[in-house]
């Protein structure tokens, strides 16, 4: 088990929007907890009075289930749960968390990754992103899901996807508890996928219908938004930071260069091998300046002038080249065989 506590990114601006969202989530959970306990206590007392007056025998399990059901109906925050096409539900569900540990899980990752993304794209843009992704995540759940839902899973998935695109090579500082307390810098390629898989598992284990589908789509949306922002220069990375696009393009260039070097090395090897063969069976690129000329009667195999060398190919073609190519090899313009320049 580990806790992500910071990332080594450079902040061009203060991530005020993420700070406010973080604080509001804590505040709402406090209100949520207090109001729920008060509602539950009131309902429990009311039901006990009813049971006492009716002299009806009720088991502890039945009593607890009845208290829970009645408390959910009377709970003041119930209207903000995503449970139908209501404005309050679509706009408020992401601020609520049924589980304390689920809230902790989301906040531990939201603080470092959300701060980095918010500082990169801007506070107003980040706030708008939070609201829009929250709305669409709720719509997706209502279209293909079942039962009430709450939590910032879809928004957090979107932020994680954007972080992966913006900062794939930035170390993420984590605190490990086992086997001994230790601070370790982990790769983004490990931490973000780990969070994503753990989030999907939690979404399914908690039996929140198909809410995990909105989490998955939110992650893909985050990646897409970040790529579009970089491609259109809406977001410009620091000169010391490379985005996932930069990393992939560099690797693509390295692969192309490696293929090119391998091809050139193979061609050089082939040329060296060909140069060791007889001229009539070798193949090589024609030398610059090689021209096809009409045969001259009585010419020998080789004739040298002041500036050119004249000689015959095995096919009978007469060739002349500048003296500077003496001792080199070239291709006959007629039969394309490799010939050596005398």
NORBEL-V455449 format. One record per backbone hydrogen bond with DSSP energy under -0.5 kcal/mol. CO is the residue of the C=O (numbers start at 1). NH is the residue of the N-H. If there is no record, write none. Layout:
co/nh
CO/NH
CO/NH
This chain:
co/nh
1/177
1/178
3/5
3/175
6/173
7/9
9/11
10/12
14/16
15/19
16/20
17/21
18/22
19/23
20/24
21/25
22/26
23/27
24/28
25/29
26/30
27/31
28/32
29/33
30/34
31/35
32/36
33/37
34/38
35/39
36/40
37/41
38/42
39/43
40/44
41/45
42/46
43/47
44/48
45/49
46/50
47/51
48/52
49/53
50/54
51/55
51/56
56/58
59/63
60/64
61/65
62/66
63/67
64/68
65/69
66/70
67/71
68/72
69/73
70/74
71/75
75/78
76/79
77/80
78/81
81/83
82/149
84/86
86/90
87/91
88/92
89/93
92/95
93/96
93/151
96/151
99/103
100/104
101/105
102/106
103/107
104/108
105/109
106/110
107/111
108/112
109/113
109/114
110/114
110/115
111/115
112/116
113/117
114/118
115/119
116/120
117/121
118/122
122/126
123/127
124/128
125/129
126/130
127/131
128/132
129/133
130/134
131/135
132/136
133/137
134/138
135/139
136/140
137/141
138/142
139/143
140/144
141/145
149/82
152/156
153/157
154/158
155/159
156/160
157/161
158/162
159/163
160/164
161/165
162/166
163/167
165/244
167/170
171/8
171/173
172/186
173/5
173/6
174/176
174/184
175/3
176/182
182/176
182/184
184/174
184/186
186/172
187/190
187/191
188/192
188/193
190/194
191/195
192/196
193/197
194/198
195/199
196/200
197/201
198/202
199/203
200/204
201/205
202/206
203/208
204/207
208/211
210/213
210/214
211/214
211/215
212/216
213/217
214/218
215/219
216/220
217/221
218/222
219/223
220/224
221/225
222/226
223/227
224/228
225/229
226/230
227/231
228/232
229/234
229/235
230/233
235/237
238/241
242/169
243/247
244/248
245/249
246/250
247/251
248/252
249/253
250/254
251/255
252/256
253/257
254/258
255/259
256/260
257/261
258/262
259/263
260/264
261/265
262/266
263/267
264/268
265/269
266/270
267/271
268/272
269/273
270/274
271/275
272/276
273/276
274/277
278/281
278/282
279/282
279/338
282/338
287/290
291/293
291/320
296/299
301/312
303/310
307/323
308/305
309/321
310/303
311/319
313/316
317/313
318/293
319/311
320/291
321/309
322/325
323/326
325/328
328/341
330/339
332/336
337/332
339/330
340/342
341/327
